[in-house]
Amino acid sequence: MPGKVHIGIGGWTFEPWRGVFYPDGLAQKKELEFAAQALTSIEINGTYYSTFKPASWSKWRSETPDGFVFSVKASRYCTNRRVLTEASESITRFITQGLSMLGDRLGPINWQFMGTKKFDAEDFEGFLKLLPREVDGLKLRHALEVRSPTFVDKKFYDLAKRYNAAIVFADDADFPEIDEPTADFTYARLMRTKENVKTGYAGPDLDKWAKRAKAWAKRGDVFIYFISGAKVRAPAAAQALIERV
């Protein structure tokens, strides 16, 4: 059976979206509820910098409809370190802060590595071994966002596949573009939105991404986020792609 395609943006609090994506006069506390009706997924970015109480996670779940899914960006304290195998305590702290309160709204966790982090097979496998498969009985899925060209390596692909970890596909001129089926889902971040294009990406480009999303769905669920670039256009780009898919 083909997977589901989830499409969205990074976060939901961004002042320039008010009056562009969010209607004029919409209360800020209603923004997540509005975004969750217009999109099918959101990547929570604030978790990269901070931890949140279980009540916050529960509140986010309550403000979204059935079928909506959050991806979660892992804490920088887990990934921005010289020795990844020393991340055990940070990983546990991140995972147990309340993610399970999202319940069926919980999608993949995005473990983002800085561009200065180079591929070291032994250390990276040690890190993958630390990633838990579940929390409070809830299955966890892991995606690896690498930014160094040293990860364009079959050894890395084989490692990711061994641990059923997706390699994040990045549509960005500065990062390696890796499209390898290493997990039972696909995770993509599209970062070339342009402010002078109302839908962020031109129509023909969105058509191509829709076709690619459908192809990815043949191998499992798909998570696509419009991130960076002209951020003000991210919601419009996501909505335009949702219409096509």
C-alpha positions as CSV (number, residue, x, y, z in Angstrom):
1,M,0.0,0.0,0.0
2,P,1.3,3.5,-0.8
3,G,2.2,5.8,2.1
4,K,0.6,9.0,3.0
5,V,2.2,12.3,1.9
6,H,2.4,14.9,4.7
7,I,3.3,18.5,3.6
8,G,3.9,21.6,5.7
9,I,6.3,24.2,7.1
10,G,8.8,24.7,9.9
11,G,7.1,26.1,13.0
12,W,3.9,28.2,13.1
13,T,5.0,31.4,14.8
14,F,6.4,33.9,12.3
15,E,5.3,37.5,12.3
16,P,5.5,38.0,8.5
17,W,2.9,35.3,8.0
18,R,0.3,37.5,9.7
19,G,-1.9,39.0,7.0
20,V,-0.2,36.8,4.4
21,F,-1.0,33.3,5.6
22,Y,-2.8,34.0,8.8
23,P,-5.9,36.3,8.4
24,D,-5.7,39.8,9.7
25,G,-7.0,39.9,13.3
26,L,-6.4,36.2,14.0
27,A,-5.3,35.8,17.7
28,Q,-1.8,34.5,18.0
29,K,-3.0,31.6,20.2
30,K,-5.2,30.5,17.3
31,E,-2.3,30.3,14.8
32,L,-1.5,26.6,15.3
33,E,-5.1,25.6,15.0
34,F,-5.4,27.6,11.7
35,A,-2.1,26.2,10.3
36,A,-3.2,22.7,11.1
37,Q,-6.4,23.1,9.1
38,A,-4.5,24.5,6.1
39,L,-1.6,22.1,6.1
40,T,-1.1,18.4,6.8
41,S,2.1,18.6,8.9
42,I,4.4,21.0,10.7
43,E,8.1,20.4,11.8
44,I,8.5,21.7,15.3
45,N,11.7,23.7,15.3
46,G,11.7,25.2,18.8
47,T,12.8,21.9,20.2
48,Y,16.2,22.4,18.6
49,Y,16.9,25.1,21.1
50,S,14.7,24.4,24.1
51,T,12.8,21.8,26.0
52,F,9.1,22.0,26.6
53,K,6.8,20.7,29.4
54,P,4.4,17.8,28.8
55,A,1.5,20.3,29.0
56,S,2.8,22.1,25.9
57,W,3.0,18.9,23.9
58,S,-0.5,17.9,25.0
59,K,-1.8,21.4,24.1
60,W,-0.3,21.1,20.6
61,R,-2.0,17.8,20.1
62,S,-5.4,19.2,21.2
63,E,-5.2,22.1,18.7
64,T,-4.7,19.8,15.6
65,P,-7.2,17.6,13.8
66,D,-7.1,13.9,13.3
67,G,-4.6,12.9,10.6
68,F,-2.3,15.9,11.2
69,V,1.3,15.0,12.0
70,F,4.1,16.8,13.7
71,S,7.8,16.1,13.0
72,V,10.1,17.2,15.7
73,K,13.6,18.7,15.4
74,A,15.9,17.1,17.9
75,S,17.9,19.1,20.4
76,R,21.2,20.6,19.2
77,Y,22.8,19.2,22.4
78,C,22.4,15.8,20.9
79,T,24.0,16.4,17.5
80,N,26.3,19.4,17.9
81,R,29.1,17.5,19.6
82,R,32.6,16.2,18.6
83,V,31.9,12.7,19.8
84,L,28.4,11.5,19.0
85,T,28.6,8.4,21.1
86,E,28.6,10.7,24.2
87,A,25.1,11.9,23.5
88,S,23.2,9.3,25.5
89,E,22.1,11.6,28.3
90,S,21.1,14.4,26.0
91,I,19.1,12.1,23.8
92,T,17.2,10.7,26.8
93,R,16.4,14.2,28.1
94,F,15.1,15.2,24.7
95,I,13.0,12.1,24.1
96,T,11.4,12.0,27.6
97,Q,10.4,15.7,27.8
98,G,6.9,14.9,26.6
99,L,7.0,13.8,22.9
100,S,4.7,10.9,23.7
101,M,1.9,13.3,24.6
102,L,1.5,13.9,20.9
103,G,0.2,10.4,20.5
104,D,-0.8,9.6,16.9
105,R,0.3,13.1,15.9
106,L,3.9,12.2,16.4
107,G,5.9,11.9,13.1
108,P,9.6,11.5,12.6
109,I,12.4,13.1,14.6
110,N,14.8,15.1,12.6
111,W,18.4,14.8,13.9
112,Q,20.2,17.7,12.2
113,F,24.0,17.9,12.0
114,M,26.0,21.0,11.3
115,G,27.9,21.2,8.0
116,T,31.2,20.9,9.9
117,K,30.2,17.4,11.1
118,K,32.0,14.9,8.9
119,F,31.1,11.3,8.4
120,D,32.9,8.9,10.8
121,A,31.4,5.4,10.4
122,E,32.2,4.1,13.9
123,D,31.1,7.2,15.7
124,F,27.9,7.6,13.6
125,E,26.9,3.9,14.2
126,G,27.4,4.5,17.9
127,F,25.0,7.4,17.7
128,L,22.4,5.4,15.8
129,K,22.6,2.7,18.5
130,L,21.6,5.3,21.0
131,L,18.4,6.3,19.3
132,P,15.4,4.7,21.0
133,R,12.9,2.7,19.0
134,E,10.0,3.8,21.2
135,V,8.9,6.0,24.1
136,D,6.0,5.1,26.4
137,G,4.9,2.4,23.9
138,L,4.9,4.9,21.0
139,K,7.0,3.9,18.0
140,L,9.8,6.4,17.0
141,R,11.0,7.1,13.5
142,H,14.4,8.8,12.9
143,A,15.6,11.0,10.1
144,L,19.2,12.2,9.7
145,E,19.9,15.6,8.2
146,V,23.5,15.7,7.2
147,R,25.2,18.7,5.6
148,S,28.7,17.7,4.9
149,P,29.6,16.2,1.5
150,T,31.5,13.5,3.3
151,F,28.2,11.8,3.9
152,V,27.8,11.1,0.2
153,D,29.1,7.6,0.9
154,K,27.7,4.1,0.5
155,K,28.9,3.2,4.0
156,F,26.7,5.9,5.4
157,Y,23.7,4.8,3.3
158,D,24.2,1.2,4.5
159,L,24.4,2.3,8.1
160,A,21.2,4.3,7.9
161,K,19.4,1.4,6.2
162,R,20.6,-1.0,8.9
163,Y,18.9,1.2,11.5
164,N,15.9,2.1,9.4
165,A,16.8,5.8,9.6
166,A,15.8,8.1,6.7
167,I,18.4,10.4,5.2
168,V,16.8,13.9,4.8
169,F,16.6,15.0,1.2
170,A,17.7,18.6,1.0
171,D,16.7,20.8,-1.9
172,D,19.5,23.4,-1.3
173,A,22.5,24.5,-3.2
174,D,24.8,24.3,-0.2
175,F,24.0,20.8,1.1
176,P,24.4,17.3,-0.4
177,E,21.3,16.0,-2.2
178,I,20.9,12.4,-1.1
179,D,17.9,10.4,-2.3
180,E,18.4,6.9,-0.9
181,P,15.7,4.5,0.3
182,T,17.2,3.8,3.7
183,A,14.0,3.7,5.7
184,D,10.3,2.9,5.4
185,F,9.5,6.6,5.1
186,T,10.9,9.6,3.3
187,Y,11.8,13.0,4.7
188,A,12.5,16.1,2.6
189,R,13.2,19.8,3.3
190,L,12.7,22.1,0.3
191,M,14.7,25.3,0.8
192,R,14.6,27.3,-2.4
193,T,11.4,29.3,-2.0
194,K,11.6,32.8,-3.7
195,E,9.8,35.9,-2.4
196,N,8.9,37.1,-5.9
197,V,7.0,33.9,-6.6
198,K,3.6,33.9,-4.9
199,T,3.8,30.1,-4.3
200,G,7.4,30.1,-3.4
201,Y,8.3,27.6,-6.1
202,A,7.1,28.2,-9.7
203,G,4.2,26.0,-10.9
204,P,6.3,23.7,-13.1
205,D,8.7,23.1,-10.2
206,L,5.8,22.3,-7.9
207,D,4.5,19.8,-10.5
208,K,7.8,18.1,-10.4
209,W,7.8,17.9,-6.6
210,A,4.3,16.5,-6.7
211,K,5.4,13.8,-9.1
212,R,8.4,13.0,-6.9
213,A,6.3,12.9,-3.7
214,K,4.0,10.3,-5.3
215,A,7.0,8.3,-6.3
216,W,8.4,8.4,-2.8
217,A,5.0,7.4,-1.4
218,K,5.4,4.0,-3.1
219,R,7.9,3.1,-0.5
220,G,6.1,4.5,2.6
221,D,5.0,7.7,4.3
222,V,6.4,11.0,3.0
223,F,7.1,14.1,5.0
224,I,7.9,17.3,3.0
225,Y,8.6,20.7,4.6
226,F,9.2,24.1,3.0
227,I,12.0,25.5,5.1
228,S,14.3,28.6,4.8
229,G,14.6,30.4,1.5
230,A,11.9,33.1,1.4
231,K,10.2,31.9,4.6
232,V,7.2,34.2,4.0
233,R,6.3,32.1,1.0
234,A,6.6,28.7,2.8
235,P,2.9,28.3,3.7
236,A,1.8,29.1,0.1
237,A,4.3,26.7,-1.3
238,A,3.0,23.9,1.0
239,Q,-0.6,24.6,0.2
240,A,0.2,24.6,-3.6
241,L,1.9,21.3,-3.3
242,I,-0.9,19.8,-1.2
243,E,-3.3,20.7,-4.0
244,R,-1.2,18.9,-6.5
245,V,-0.6,15.8,-4.5
